[in-house]
Amino acid sequence: MNHQEKMTPGMRQKFILKLLKESQHPLKGNELAKRTNVSRQVIVQDISILKAKNEPILATSQGYLYITKQPNLVQHIIAVNHSPEETKKELYLIVDHGVTVKNVIVEHPVYGEITASIMVSTRAEVDQFINKINSTNATYLSALTDGTHLHTLEADSMENIKAACRELEKERFLLDL
């Protein structure tokens, strides 16, 4: 569909869904806005509507992803603690073993459990995540809990996750569960 054509909201949402399903990488809101000739805020609203319709769309620091279930992947939740300055090292140790860090989870005294998507699988994605934190002067969620947080890890095999955990343990990042 030509992005210059005037789309109804329903047409635009179907087009956004098509783009997300076909993409092998996250799509930024600004990119979707250009492709559909609307503002980024309209894209945010469209994504919210699509999520409300149970479309498995994930907002990550790299952009929007359409989540398709990977049949042979295993997941495991780990508890870690480290300083903000050690975040890059922690994430590198994990992704270097072929493991994806899906999220960060902290326990807030008022809001309860807070989960935020990270979705990093490579050093380049880790660098992009860290640069975004730094360039926006954002605070790591782990700052709310003096460095203690959880990650959901995903990999092709539990062996990859165990190897990453051994490295985290050597650095004294991994907490005993």
C-alpha positions in Angstrom: 0.0 0.0 0.0 1.3 3.4 -0.9 1.9 5.4 2.2 0.6 8.5 0.5 -2.9 7.0 0.2 -5.4 8.1 2.9 -6.0 5.1 5.1 -8.9 4.6 7.5 -7.8 3.7 11.1 -8.8 0.0 10.5 -6.8 -0.1 7.2 -3.8 1.5 8.9 -3.9 -1.0 11.8 -4.1 -4.0 9.3 -1.1 -2.5 7.4 0.9 -2.0 10.6 0.1 -5.6 11.6 1.2 -6.8 8.2 4.5 -4.9 8.5 5.2 -6.2 12.0 4.4 -9.8 11.0 6.7 -9.6 8.0 9.6 -7.9 9.7 12.5 -10.0 11.1 13.6 -7.1 13.3 11.8 -4.5 15.5 10.1 -1.6 13.8 10.4 1.9 15.4 7.3 4.0 15.8 8.8 6.8 13.7 9.3 4.3 10.9 5.7 3.1 11.0 4.5 6.7 11.2 6.4 7.6 8.0 5.1 4.4 6.2 1.5 5.3 7.1 1.7 9.1 6.9 0.6 9.7 10.4 2.2 11.0 13.6 4.1 8.7 16.0 1.3 9.3 18.6 -1.3 7.8 16.2 1.0 4.8 15.9 1.2 4.4 19.7 -2.7 4.5 19.8 -2.9 2.0 16.9 -0.5 -0.4 18.7 -2.6 0.0 21.9 -5.7 -0.9 20.0 -4.0 -3.9 18.3 -2.8 -5.1 21.7 -6.3 -4.7 23.1 -7.4 -7.1 20.3 -4.9 -9.6 21.7 -2.3 -9.2 19.0 1.1 -10.3 20.5 2.9 -7.0 19.9 5.8 -6.1 22.2 7.2 -2.6 22.6 11.0 -2.9 23.1 13.8 -0.3 23.3 14.5 -1.2 19.6 11.0 -0.8 18.4 7.8 -2.9 18.0 7.9 -6.7 17.6 5.2 -9.1 16.6 5.8 -12.1 18.8 5.5 -15.5 17.2 5.9 -18.5 19.4 9.2 -20.2 18.9 8.4 -23.9 19.5 11.8 -25.1 20.6 12.9 -22.3 22.9 13.3 -22.7 26.6 12.8 -20.0 29.2 14.2 -19.5 32.7 14.0 -16.7 35.2 17.1 -15.6 37.1 17.7 -13.2 40.0 20.7 -10.9 39.8 22.2 -8.0 41.6 24.8 -5.5 40.3 25.4 -1.8 40.0 24.1 0.2 37.0 27.7 0.5 35.7 27.8 -3.3 35.5 24.7 -3.6 33.3 26.5 -3.9 30.0 28.9 -6.5 31.4 25.9 -8.5 32.7 24.0 -8.4 29.5 27.1 -9.2 27.4 27.8 -12.3 29.6 24.2 -13.5 28.8 24.0 -12.8 25.1 27.5 -14.2 24.4 26.0 -17.6 25.2 23.2 -17.4 22.6 20.7 -16.3 25.2 18.0 -13.6 24.8 17.3 -11.3 27.7 13.5 -10.8 27.3 12.8 -8.5 30.2 13.7 -7.0 33.6 11.4 -7.4 36.6 11.6 -5.5 39.9 9.4 -5.6 43.0 8.2 -2.1 43.8 6.9 -1.4 47.3 3.8 0.4 45.9 3.1 -0.9 42.4 4.2 -4.5 43.1 5.9 -6.3 40.2 7.1 -4.1 37.4 8.1 -5.8 34.1 9.8 -4.0 31.2 10.8 -5.5 27.9 14.4 -5.5 26.9 14.6 -8.1 24.2 18.4 -8.1 23.6 20.1 -11.1 21.9 23.4 -9.6 20.6 26.1 -7.3 21.8 24.9 -4.7 19.2 21.4 -4.8 20.7 22.9 -4.5 24.2 24.9 -1.4 23.1 21.8 0.1 21.5 19.8 -0.5 24.8 22.6 1.0 27.0 23.0 4.0 24.6 19.2 4.6 24.7 19.3 4.6 28.6 22.2 7.0 28.6 21.0 9.3 25.8 17.6 9.7 27.5 19.0 10.0 31.0 16.7 7.2 32.0 17.2 5.2 35.2 17.6 1.5 35.3 14.6 -0.2 37.0 17.0 -2.0 39.2 17.8 1.4 40.9 14.4 1.0 42.6 15.6 -2.2 44.3 19.3 -1.4 45.0 20.4 -3.5 42.0 18.3 -6.6 42.6 16.2 -7.7 39.7 15.0 -10.6 37.7 15.4 -11.5 34.0 13.5 -13.9 31.9 16.0 -15.6 29.6 15.2 -17.5 26.4 17.5 -19.8 24.4 17.6 -22.8 22.1 18.7 -25.0 25.0 18.8 -25.0 28.7 22.6 -25.7 28.4 23.0 -22.2 26.9 21.2 -20.6 29.8 23.2 -22.7 32.4 26.4 -21.6 30.7 25.4 -17.9 31.0 24.4 -18.5 34.6 27.8 -20.0 35.4 29.5 -16.8 34.0 27.1 -14.6 36.0 27.9 -16.6 39.1 31.7 -16.1 38.5 31.1 -12.3 38.5 28.9 -12.6 41.6 25.9 -11.2 39.8 23.7 -14.2 40.2 21.7 -14.5 43.4 20.9 -17.9 44.9 17.3 -18.8 44.6 
